[in-house]
């Protein structure tokens, strides 16, 4: 991932676009901010009245009037601050939520190739940590910066109105205060970006280890992973330490220069009071305004680093929001013309994955799956079997050639229009954290209970589901961890059955199952395949002997097609794979009698 690092606070401009969606609340927050700033500035006038008329007037009535005036000002500040804090905090939470939704909405539309070349941990860090940072900045630091800018500007004006000579002394020090902000601010921004990226790296590393915790523990690599994680954390801390040092220097320099200027002003003002050229109340008001200017600059210098961090976070989030998918979705161009049993064809397809652009997964690849028939894909690891599924689902576009559905290039079809016709049953079923009903109905969320149960019965899953503590309302845990492999596979099959697809893609759903589970899943698969165009990735030849046709793949090409008997006779690679799996010297002679003549009959073990 790469994003701009040179735009400064201009990176926050897209965030303002989200704020403008809530114009009324933004207007209310702005009015409250202006009102509070004006009330705060009036404290200086109140101090002048209190000193000159309250303390200097000599009567209780004058003192009471001056104190009542101060109380009114304080009440105005309190009310304005309440409204401002509520509205600004609301806007921060709301905009953060909107950005988080926009990022996720774009992420789920990106093609799988994007996630091949970008780490999921970093993406999740952007989705969570960066949006939380923006919420904090908008709801706190940004408001503080605006408030300080208003009060500082107003206090400067009031200083010049109150006393011109002292104001000029303060004005000379202002550029000196701005200097460290400009010098250290750039360093803080660079280190803030590096700090956020290091935090993302820490989260990504921890997530990967936790995801594969069984492997880590089985190889007793816990001490190694702890040391490696500690190095990641220490590296993130070292970057954060440098960022904190720069921010501390920025604040220190600003405060020091500020109070040097204040000291010079107090010396001159004190001389004027002593000589009678200025009243005590006037000096008190001027000191208050000068303190407001000083505190304003101190606040701005303190939150400047936060604003720069927010700019970096906005850069990263906007990049995710604006990242286009490599797969164009034209939408439904015209009514789908696919029949009840669609025909699939791949013509002269050449394809390489984005992460390996120089290594073609398929070369001049041609494949034909007749309507309503089943085709099994056989070959060694890396031959291109899974790539065929990726292209049929239009997760990628081939660099050359076409993928056709009933003679129509799938690139001319909307993604939903295409994928509504297809169901994938992967080798490792994907189950979500939720109950049984949710997982079965994932492809058809409006399905009735009767439809879900019928699908479960067809997948030979109803019996074990009914035995669960809450039946179809039983939660399955993270990725279905509470179920066995065979049970998870049958839940995935029930999902495919409920979706009632015209095209079925099976990635050898029984290769990792025990004999009993395999038998149950095979029964469900044979029922599911009836009347559907089916493509099967075969890891064990014994499970696909009932397929109408078999295609042998090698190095990204189809080198032979035919039935089991034909391939044993005519394809050396297929015969060798069969010998290795059936453990026979002469598979052609001994295995042929066990081969069924028609789909649906029992196949050898």
C-alpha positions in Angstrom: 0.0 0.0 0.0 1.1 3.5 -0.7 -0.4 6.8 0.0 0.5 10.4 -0.2 2.7 11.7 2.5 3.2 15.3 1.4 -0.2 17.0 1.5 -0.1 18.1 5.1 -3.4 19.0 6.6 -4.9 19.1 3.1 -5.3 15.4 3.5 -8.2 16.1 5.9 -10.2 17.8 3.1 -12.1 14.6 2.2 -13.1 14.3 5.9 -14.7 17.7 5.7 -16.9 16.3 2.9 -18.3 13.8 5.4 -18.9 16.6 7.9 -20.9 18.5 5.3 -23.4 15.7 5.2 -24.6 17.0 8.6 -24.8 20.7 7.9 -27.4 21.5 10.6 -25.3 20.0 13.4 -22.1 21.5 11.9 -23.8 24.9 11.8 -24.9 24.4 15.4 -21.4 23.4 16.6 -20.0 26.4 14.7 -22.4 28.8 16.4 -21.7 27.3 19.8 -18.0 27.6 19.1 -18.3 31.3 18.1 -20.5 32.0 21.0 -18.2 30.4 23.5 -15.2 32.2 22.0 -16.9 35.5 22.3 -18.0 34.8 25.9 -14.4 33.8 26.8 -13.0 37.0 25.3 -15.5 39.0 27.3 -13.8 37.7 30.5 -11.0 40.2 29.9 -13.5 43.1 29.9 -15.1 41.5 33.0 -11.7 41.5 34.8 -11.1 45.2 33.9 -14.6 46.1 35.3 -13.9 44.0 38.4 -10.5 45.6 39.1 -11.3 49.2 38.2 -14.9 49.4 39.3 -15.5 46.5 41.7 -12.2 46.7 43.7 -11.5 50.4 42.9 -15.1 51.7 43.2 -15.1 51.5 47.0 -18.8 50.4 47.3 -20.4 47.0 47.9 -22.9 47.6 45.1 -20.1 48.2 42.6 -18.4 45.0 43.7 -21.7 43.0 43.5 -22.4 44.3 40.0 -18.9 43.4 38.8 -19.1 39.9 40.2 -22.6 39.4 38.8 -21.2 40.4 35.4 -18.5 37.7 35.8 -21.1 35.1 36.8 -23.2 35.8 33.7 -20.1 35.5 31.5 -19.2 32.2 33.2 -22.7 30.8 32.7 -22.6 31.8 29.0 -19.2 30.0 28.6 -20.6 26.9 30.4 -23.7 26.6 28.2 -21.8 27.3 25.0 -19.2 24.7 26.0 -21.9 22.1 26.7 -23.5 22.6 23.3 -20.2 22.7 21.5 -18.8 19.6 23.2 -21.9 17.6 22.6 -22.3 18.5 18.9 -18.6 18.2 18.1 -18.3 14.9 19.8 -21.4 13.6 18.0 -19.9 14.7 14.7 -16.7 12.9 15.5 -18.4 9.7 16.3 -20.8 10.0 13.3 -18.1 10.8 10.7 -15.9 8.0 12.1 -18.8 5.6 11.6 -19.5 6.8 8.1 -15.9 6.5 7.0 -15.6 3.1 8.6 -18.7 2.0 6.6 -17.4 3.5 3.4 -14.1 1.7 3.8 -15.7 -1.6 4.4 -18.2 -1.2 1.6 -15.4 -0.7 -0.8 -13.2 -3.4 0.7 -15.8 -6.1 0.1 -16.1 -5.1 -3.5 -12.4 -5.4 -4.2 -11.4 -8.5 -6.1 -9.4 -11.2 -4.3 -6.2 -10.1 -6.1 -6.0 -7.0 -4.0 -5.8 -9.0 -0.8 -3.0 -11.1 -2.3 -0.6 -8.1 -2.4 -1.9 -6.3 0.7 -1.7 -7.6 4.3 -5.0 -8.2 6.0 -3.6 -7.0 9.3 -2.7 -3.6 7.9 -6.1 -3.3 6.3 -7.8 -4.0 9.6 -5.6 -1.5 11.3 -6.8 1.2 8.9 -10.4 0.1 9.3 -10.3 0.2 13.1 -7.3 2.2 14.5 -7.2 4.9 11.9 -11.0 5.6 12.0 -10.8 5.7 15.9 -8.0 8.2 15.6 -10.0 10.4 13.3 -13.0 10.2 15.7 -10.7 11.4 18.5 -9.3 14.2 16.4 -12.6 15.5 15.1 -14.3 15.2 18.4 -11.5 16.7 20.5 -8.3 18.0 18.9 -9.9 19.5 15.8 -12.4 21.3 18.0 -9.6 22.5 20.3 -7.6 23.8 17.4 -10.6 25.7 16.0 -11.5 27.1 19.5 -7.9 28.2 20.1 -7.6 29.8 16.7 -10.8 31.8 17.3 -9.9 32.9 20.8 -6.3 33.6 19.9 -7.4 35.8 16.9 -10.0 37.6 19.1 -7.5 38.0 21.9 -5.0 39.6 19.6 -7.6 42.1 18.4 -8.6 42.9 21.9 -4.9 43.4 22.9 -4.4 46.0 20.2 -7.6 47.7 21.3 -6.6 47.7 24.9 -2.9 48.8 24.6 -1.1 49.3 21.3 2.5 49.5 22.7 2.3 46.2 24.7 0.6 44.5 21.8 3.5 45.3 19.5 5.8 43.7 22.0 3.7 40.5 22.0 3.4 40.6 18.1 7.2 40.5 17.8 7.2 37.2 19.7 4.5 35.5 17.7 6.7 34.6 14.7 9.2 33.1 17.2 6.4 30.9 18.6 5.3 29.8 15.1 8.9 28.9 14.1 9.1 25.7 16.2 5.6 24.6 15.0 6.8 24.8 11.4 10.2 23.1 12.1 9.1 20.3 14.4 5.6 19.9 12.8 7.0 18.3 9.7 9.1 15.8 11.6 6.1 14.9 13.8 4.0 14.2 10.7 6.6 11.9 9.2 7.1 10.0 12.5 3.3 9.9 13.0 2.8 8.1 9.7 5.6 5.7 10.5 4.1 5.1 14.0 0.7 4.2 12.6 2.3 1.8 10.1 4.4 0.1 12.8 1.2 -0.4 14.9 -0.5 -1.9 11.9 2.5 -4.3 11.5 2.3 -5.3 15.1 -1.4 -6.1 14.8 -0.9 -8.0 11.6 1.8 -10.1 13.1 -0.2 -10.9 16.2 -3.3 -11.8 14.1 -1.3 -14.2 12.0 0.1 -16.0 15.0 -3.2 -16.3 16.7 -4.9 -17.6 13.5 -2.3 -20.3 13.3 -1.9 -21.0 17.1 -2.2 -24.7 16.7 0.7 -24.8 14.3 2.8 -22.6 16.6 2.1 -24.7 19.7 2.6 -28.0 17.9 6.1 -27.0 16.9 6.7 -25.4 20.4 7.5 -22.1 18.8 5.9 -20.0 21.5 9.2 -18.6 22.8 10.3 -17.7 19.2 7.0 -16.0 18.4 7.1 -14.1 21.7 10.6 -12.8 20.9 9.6 -11.9 17.3 6.5 -10.1 18.5 8.6 -8.3 21.2 10.9 -7.1 18.4 7.9 -5.7 16.4 6.5 -4.0 19.5 9.9 -2.5 20.5 10.3 -1.2 16.9 6.9 0.4 17.1 7.8 1.9 20.5 11.1 3.3 19.2 9.3 5.1 16.4 6.6 6.4 18.9 9.4 7.5 21.3 11.0 9.6 18.5 7.6 11.1 17.7 6.9 11.9 21.3 10.4 13.6 21.6 9.7 15.8 18.7 6.2 16.8 20.0 7.7 17.5 23.4 10.4 19.7 21.9 7.7 21.5 20.0 5.6 22.2 23.1 8.7 23.2 25.1 10.0 25.6 22.6 6.6 27.3 22.1 6.0 27.7 25.9 9.5 29.0 26.5 9.3 31.6 23.8 5.8 32.6 24.8 6.7 33.3 28.4 9.8 35.2 27.4 7.5 37.5 25.4 5.1 37.7 28.3 7.9 38.7 30.7 8.9 41.6 28.4 5.3 42.7 28.2 4.8 42.6 32.0 7.9 44.7 32.5 6.7 47.4 30.2 3.1 47.2 31.5 4.2 47.4 35.1 6.2 50.5 34.4 3.2 52.1 32.8 1.0 51.3 35.8 3.6 52.6 38.2 3.8 55.9 36.2 0.0 56.2 36.0 -0.1 55.9 32.2 -2.3 52.7 32.5 -4.9 51.6 35.1 -4.6 48.3 37.0 -7.8 47.0 35.3 -6.4 47.8 31.9 -3.2 45.9 32.6 -5.2 43.0 34.1 -7.4 42.8 31.0 -4.3 43.0 28.7 -2.5 40.2 30.7 -5.7 38.0 30.4 -5.7 38.5 26.6 -2.0 37.9 26.4 -2.5 34.7 28.4 -5.2 33.7 26.0 -2.9 34.2 23.1 -0.2 32.2 24.8 -2.5 29.4 25.7 -4.0 29.4 22.3 -0.6 28.9 20.6 0.4 26.3 23.3 -2.8 24.4 22.5 -2.3 24.6 18.8 1.3 23.4 19.1 0.1 20.5 21.3 -2.7 19.4 19.0 -0.7 20.1 15.8 0.9 16.6 16.1 -2.6 15.1 16.5 -3.8 16.9 13.5 -0.9 15.6 11.5 -1.5 12.1 12.7 -5.2 12.5 11.6 -4.0 13.7 8.2 -1.9 10.5 7.8 -4.9 8.4 8.9 -7.2 10.2 6.5 -4.6 9.6 3.7 -4.7 5.8 4.4 -8.5 5.7 4.7 -9.2 7.7 1.6 -6.8 5.4 -0.3 -8.9 2.4 0.8 -12.2 4.2 -0.1 -10.9 5.2 -3.5 -9.1 2.0 -4.4 -10.9 0.6 -7.5 -11.5 -3.1 -8.0 -9.5 -4.7 -10.8 -12.7 -6.3 -11.9 -15.2 -3.9 -13.5 -18.8 -4.5 -12.7 -21.0 -3.3 -15.6 -24.2 -4.2 -13.7 -27.0 -6.2 -15.3 -26.8 -5.0 -18.9 -29.8 -7.0 -20.1 -31.9 -9.9 -18.8 -29.9 -13.0 -18.2 -30.2 -15.5 -21.0 -28.7 -18.4 -19.1 -30.7 -21.6 -19.4 -31.6 -24.0 -16.5 -28.4 -25.9 -17.3 -25.8 -23.4 -18.6 -22.9 -24.2 -20.8 -19.4 -23.1 -19.8 -16.5 -22.5 -22.1 -13.0 -21.1 -21.8 -11.3 -20.1 -25.0 -7.6 -19.4 -25.5 -7.3 -18.2 -21.9 -3.9 -17.0 -20.6 -3.8 -15.8 -17.0 -1.2 -14.8 -14.4 -2.0 -13.8 -10.8 -1.2 -10.2 -9.9 1.3 -11.3 -7.2 3.2 -13.4 -9.9 2.7 -11.5 -13.1 5.7 -13.3 -14.8 4.4 -16.8 -14.0 1.3 -17.8 -16.0 -1.1 -20.0 -14.2 -2.9 -20.8 -17.4 -1.5 -20.7 -21.0 -3.7 -20.9 -24.1 -6.2 -22.8 -22.0 -9.3 -24.3 -23.6 -12.1 -26.0 -21.7 -15.7 -27.0 -22.5 -18.3 -28.0 -20.0 -21.6 -29.0 -21.8 -24.9 -27.8 -20.3 -26.1 -30.0 -17.4 -23.0 -32.2 -17.5 -20.2 -32.7 -15.0 -16.5 -32.3 -15.6 -13.7 -33.2 -13.2 -10.3 -31.4 -13.3 -7.3 -33.6 -12.5 -3.6 -32.7 -12.3 -0.7 -32.2 -10.1 -0.5 -29.3 -7.6 0.0 -26.0 -9.4 -1.5 -27.3 -12.7 -4.2 -24.6 -12.7 -7.2 -26.4 -11.3 -8.1 -23.7 -8.7 -7.4 -21.0 -11.1 -10.2 -22.3 -13.4 -12.6 -21.7 -10.5 -11.2 -18.2 -9.8 -11.9 -17.3 -13.4 -15.3 -18.9 -13.7 -16.4 -16.8 -10.6 -14.8 -13.7 -12.3 -12.5 -13.0 -9.4 -9.9 -12.2 -12.0 -9.9 -11.2 -15.7 -7.7 -13.3 -18.0 -4.9 -11.4 -19.7 -6.0 -13.1 -22.9 -9.0 -15.1 -24.1 -12.6 -15.4 -22.9 -14.7 -17.1 -20.3 -18.1 -17.8 -21.7 -21.4 -18.6 -20.1 -24.0 -19.8 -22.6 -21.8 -18.2 -25.3 -21.7 -14.8 -23.5 -18.5 -13.3 -22.2 -18.8 -13.1 -18.4 -17.1 -9.7 -18.5 -20.3 -8.3 -20.1 -22.4 -9.6 -17.2 -22.9 -8.0 -13.9 -21.0 -9.7 -11.1 -24.2 -10.5 -9.2 -25.9 -11.6 -12.4 -23.1 -14.1 -12.9 -22.5 -15.3 -9.4 -26.2 -15.8 -8.6 -26.0 -18.7 -11.0 -23.0 -20.3 -9.3 -22.4 -22.0 -5.9 -18.9 -22.9 -4.7 -18.3 -25.8 -2.2 -14.7 -25.4 -1.2 -12.4 -28.0 0.2 -12.2 -26.0 3.5 -15.7 -24.7 4.1 -16.0 -21.1 5.1 -18.3 -20.7 8.1 -19.1 -17.4 9.8 -19.4 -16.6 13.5 -23.1 -17.1 14.0 -25.7 -19.8 14.4 -26.5 -22.8 12.1 -29.4 -21.0 10.5 -27.4 -17.9 9.6 -24.6 -20.0 7.9 -27.0 -22.1 5.8 -29.1 -19.1 4.8 -26.0 -17.0 4.0 -26.7 -17.1 0.2 -30.4 -16.6 0.7 -31.1 -14.5 3.7 -34.8 -14.4 3.2 -35.1 -18.2 3.3 -37.9 -19.7 5.5 -37.2 -22.2 8.2 -38.8 -24.9 6.1 -36.5 -24.2 3.2 -33.4 -24.2 5.5 -34.4 -27.5 7.0 -35.1 -29.0 3.6 -31.6 -27.9 2.5 -30.1 -29.4 5.6 -31.9 -32.7 5.0 -30.7 -32.8 1.4 -27.1 -32.3 2.7 -27.5 -35.1 5.3 -27.0 -32.5 8.0 -30.4 -32.3 9.7 -29.7 -35.1 12.1 -26.6 -33.7 13.7 -28.0 -30.2 13.7 -31.1 -31.4 15.6 -28.7 -33.0 18.2 -27.0 -29.6 18.9 -28.1 -27.9 22.1 -30.2 -25.2 20.4 -30.7 -26.9 17.0 -30.6 -24.5 14.2 -30.0 -21.6 16.6 -26.8 -23.2 17.9 -23.8 -20.9 17.6 -20.9 -22.5 15.8 -18.0 -20.4 17.2 -15.2 -18.7 15.2 -15.1 -20.2 11.7 -17.3 -23.1 12.9 -14.8 -24.4 15.3 -17.4 -26.2 17.4 -18.2 -28.6 14.5 -16.2 -31.5 13.0 -14.8 -31.3 9.5 -17.6 -33.4 8.1 -20.2 -31.4 9.8 -18.8 -28.1 8.6 -18.7 -29.5 5.0 -22.3 -30.6 5.2 -23.3 -27.1 6.5 -21.5 -25.6 3.4 -23.4 -28.1 1.2 -26.7 -27.1 2.7 -25.9 -23.5 1.9 -25.2 -24.4 -1.7 -28.4 -26.5 -2.0 -30.5 -23.7 -0.5 -29.0 -21.3 -3.1 -30.3 -23.7 -5.9 -27.4 -22.8 -8.3 -27.4 -23.6 -12.0 -23.6 -24.1 -11.9 -21.9 -26.0 -9.2 -18.1 -25.7 -8.4 -16.8 -28.5 -6.1 -13.3 -28.3 -4.8 -13.0 -31.9 -3.7 -15.1 -31.6 -0.6 -14.2 -35.0 0.9 -10.4 -35.2 0.7 -9.9 -34.4 4.4 -12.8 -36.4 5.8 -13.1 -39.7 7.6 -14.8 -42.6 5.9 -18.3 -42.0 7.5 -18.2 -38.3 6.9 -17.0 -38.8 3.3 -19.9 -41.2 2.7 -22.5 -38.7 4.0 -21.0 -35.8 2.0 -20.7 -38.0 -1.2 -24.4 -38.8 -0.9 -25.3 -35.1 -0.6 -23.0 -34.2 -3.5 -24.5 -36.7 -5.9 -28.0 -35.4 -5.1 -26.8 -31.8 -5.5 -25.1 -32.5 -8.9 -28.3 -33.8 -10.5 -29.4 -31.6 -13.4 -26.7 -29.0 -12.8 -23.6 -28.0 -14.8 -20.8 -29.1 -12.5 -17.1 -28.6 -12.4 -15.1 -30.7 -9.8 -11.5 -30.3 -8.7 -10.3 -33.8 -8.0 -7.6 -34.6 -5.5 -8.5 -38.3 -5.2 -9.5 -40.0 -8.5 -11.7 -42.5 -6.8 -14.2 -39.7 -5.9 -14.7 -38.5 -9.5 -15.0 -41.7 -11.5 -18.7 -40.9 -11.9 -18.1 -37.6 -13.7 -19.3 -37.4 -17.2 -15.9 -36.3 -18.4 -12.4 -35.7 -16.9 -9.9 -33.1 -18.0 -6.2 -33.6 -17.2 -4.3 -30.3 -16.5 -0.5 -29.9 -16.5 1.4 -26.6 -16.3 -1.6 -24.5 -17.1 -2.9 -26.4 -20.1 -5.4 -29.1 -20.8 -3.4 -32.1 -22.1 -6.2 -34.6 -22.3 -9.9 -35.1 -21.8 -12.1 -38.2 -21.7 -13.6 -40.8 -19.4 -11.6 -42.7 -16.8 -11.0 -45.7 -19.1 -10.0 -43.5 -22.0 -7.5 -41.5 -20.0 -6.0 -44.6 -18.4 -5.3 -45.8 -22.0 -4.4 -42.5 -23.7 -2.9 -40.2 -21.0 0.4 -41.1 -19.4 0.1 -38.5 -16.6 -3.4 -39.6 -15.6 -2.3 -43.3 -15.6 0.6 -42.4 -13.4 -1.6 -40.5 -11.0 -4.0 -43.4 -10.9 -1.2 -45.9 -10.2 0.0 -43.8 -7.3 -3.4 -43.5 -5.8 -4.8 -47.0 -6.4 -1.5 -48.7 -5.7 -1.8 -51.0 -8.6 0.8 -51.8 -11.3 -1.8 -52.2 -14.0 -4.7 -49.9 -13.2 -6.0 -50.3 -16.7 -6.7 -54.0 -16.2 -7.7 -54.1 -12.6 -9.5 -50.9 -12.0 -11.7 -50.7 -15.1 -14.3 -53.3 -13.9 -15.0 -51.1 -10.9 -15.7 -48.0 -12.9 -19.4 -47.2 -13.1 -21.0 -46.8 -16.5 -23.4 -44.0 -15.5 -23.4 -41.1 -13.1 -24.9 -41.7 -9.6 -23.7 -45.3 -9.2 -21.4 -46.2 -6.3 -17.7 -45.6 -7.0 -14.8 -47.6 -5.6 -13.3 -46.5 -2.3 
